[in-house]
């Protein structure tokens, strides 16, 4: 029996991290910060188990888009997306274009960040299982991981963004 339902994101087991963010003062502050960084946050219903995603290639009036599902987007999801913003700022500072390999690396970094948070805060076994599964699917055994493992230059580049 799986430790989480694939049609919904698993709970961390800690109400503070599992609370929905849409419409809160914290969420509104985050949206303003995203706007200052050139991201338009749009709320709309997404697929089950998909709380948010960033559309770097899609621009509306030269602004990147981020879609969030107001019925699924929790504090832990905000932290995950905020981690991506840190990564993207570092990427831009180095003048590097986003590509599939780097996108996979971004996800690895964000999920490893969440695993550190899970260990520190005592997240549920179901949530930790979910994070490990995401890492397995997104990184380990992929072309991106192979490219990373076979190139010291590529490792240096990605480590400078991720860490």
C-alpha positions, -999 to +999 in steps of 0.1 A: +000+000+000+015+034-010+022+059+017+004+087-002-025+091-026-012+100-061-043+122-067-034+146-040-002+159-025+006+142+008+005+161+040+037+170+059+019+161+091+026+196+104-004+219+101+017+250+097+033+236+065+000+220+053-021+251+055-035+266+023-019+299+014-042+315-011-058+347+003-035+350+033-014+380+041+017+359+037+006+347+002-002+383-009+033+394+002+048+366-017+028+375-048+040+411-046+076+398-043+071+376-073+057+405-093+088+426-085+109+397-099+089+397-131+065+369-124+028+371-127+010+347-103-022+333-116-046+312-096-066+286-114-076+250-108-048+226-118-046+188-120-050+168-088-016+166-071-003+197-089-002+227-066+019+251-088+043+254-117+064+281-132+062+288-169+096+304-177+092+301-215+057+314-215+055+352-214+026+375-212+037+410-219+073+399-212+064+386-178+070+350-167+039+332-154+034+311-123+002+292-119-010+281-085-041+261-075-058+280-046-073+247-034-039+229-032-012+255-028+001+251+008+029+267+027+053+238+019+046+245-018+053+282-014+087+272+001+094+249-028+086+276-054+106+302-034+136+278-035+133+278-073+133+315-074+166+316-055+180+292-080+167+312-109+181+344-096+215+327-094+211+314-129+203+348-143+232+364-124+255+340-143+239+347-176+229+311-181+198+300-201+174+275-185+173+241-202+160+207-194+192+196-175+191+227-154+153+224-148+159+188-135+187+201-113+164+228-099+139+202-090+166+181-073+177+210-053+142+220-042+133+184-032+166+180-013+158+213+005+124+199+015+141+166+027+164+187+049+133+206+062+115+172+067+143+158+088+146+190+109+108+194+114+097+158+115+075+156+085+053+125+080+067+093+065+043+097+037+056+131+028+093+119+030+084+089+008+068+114-017+100+135-018+122+105-023+100+093-051+101+127-067+139+127-066+140+092-081+117+101-110+131+136-117+168+130-112+183+096-105+188+075-137+179+104-160+200+119-188+205+150-166+221+129-139+243+111-164+255+144-179+261+158-144+281+128-132+303+127-163+313+163-164+333+183-138+325+215-156+288+208-156+290+198-119+307+232-110+281+251-130+251+234-115+265+234-079+270+272-081+233+276-088+219+249-066+238+252-034 
